[in-house]
Amino acid sequence: MPDSTTESSQIVQHRLPAEGADQLILAGVNDANLSELAEVCGCRVVLRDDHVVLSGSLAEVEHCSPIARRMIDLARLGTPFPASDVRRFADVVESSEDVAPSALDESKIILPGSRKIITPKSAGQKAYIDEMARNDIVISIGPAGTGKTYLAVAMAIDLLHKKRLRQIVLVRPAVEAGEQLGFLPGTLEEKVDPYLRPLYDALGDMMPSDQIRRAIENRSIEIAPLAYMRGRTLSDAFVILDEAQNATTAQMKMFLTRLGLNSKAVITGDKTQIDLPHRRDSGLLEVERILKSIDGISIVYLGEHDVVRHRLVKDIIRAYANSASKTEREGSE
C-alpha cells in the first residue's frame, strides 16, 4: 500500500526498496523500462537512490506496484529484460498467474555451448519446462509466440549436452498453409526445406552455426518431414513434433509409436491453425482427447499471457479469438 499522501488531490506516492538491484537492468537503456512502466500504469516512475518511486492516483499506484516489484526482483537476479516485457508483466499480474522471478529462475535451461540461459517468462512456460523434465511425452497446445517449439528445442539441446541422450530429432508435417508449393522447382530437399525452416531458426538461436552443421553431419541432430519417420525406432532420442495440428490421426499414431528406449517426445501445436482439408482429421485433437489420462503423458496449455513475441501478437490472438467466438454465437442463433 502507498505510504504517504500528498495534498487533497488524491495523488499518492509509494517508495519501493530496490537495494541490490542492478540499476541499469532495472531502468533499461535510456530509462526505457521505467518509461514503459509509466506508460502502462499511467503514473510517474522515478528511480531515486535505492528506491523506485511511484506517483499517481491510488488506483494507478496499486496497479503499478506489483509490476515494479517484479522488475526489481529480476534486476536483483541480474536477469536483463527488454522494455517490451514490462507490458507482458502487467498482463501476467492482472491474470493472477504471476510467479516470483526466483521461481522462474529455478526452471531455467543453461546451454553451455552458446553460453545462453533460457529462462521461462511466465507461469505457463515454467509449467511446460517442468513437465518436460518430469514426463516422457509432453503435448504443448497454445497459440503462436508462446515458446512451444523454442523451449522444447532448448530442453533437447540441454539433454544432448549433458549426454543423457544421443540424438535430437525435429519433425514437422509438410502441409501447405493455404498455398500450393508442390510445383516449385528444385530437389525434394529444397521443396521440403521451407516447412522445416522454423526448426533451423530455433537451433540457430541456441547453437553456433558450425556446431549445428557438425551435429547434422554426424546425425546427432536430424530435421525431417513427418513422413520420413515411418518404420523407424528412435532410441536415446529427444523427438519434437512441431505444428502437430497438421498431422493426421494416422500420422500421429505412427509418430507416437516410433519411441524407443530412453526417449522423450514433445508434441507442439495450435488448434486454431489447422491447415488440413478437414479439421476433424487433426491428430492433435485426437491425442488431446484420448491420451490425457495416461501416466507419463502430460498436456500443457499455453495462452495469450505466455506470448513472448511482439506485444501486438497478443492483441492479434485475442482479436481472432473474439471474432471466432462471435461467429460461433451468431451461427448458433
ABEGO torsion letter per residue (X at the ends): XBABBBEAAGBBBBBBBABGBBAAAAAEBGGAAAAAAAAAAGBBBBBBEABBBBBEBAAAAAAAAAAAAAAAAAAAAGBBBBAAAAAAAAAAAAAGABBBAAAAAAABBBBAAAGBBBBBABAAAAAAAAAAAABABBBBBEBBGAGAAAAAAAAAAAAAAAGABABBBBBBBBBBBGBBAAABBEBAAAAAAAAAAAAAAAAAAABBAAAAAAAAAAGABBBBBAAAABGBBBBGBBBBBBGAAABBAAAAAAAAAABBBGBBBBBBBBAAABABABAAABAAAAAAAAAAABBGBBBBBBBAAABABBAAAAAAAAAAAAAAAAAAAAAAX
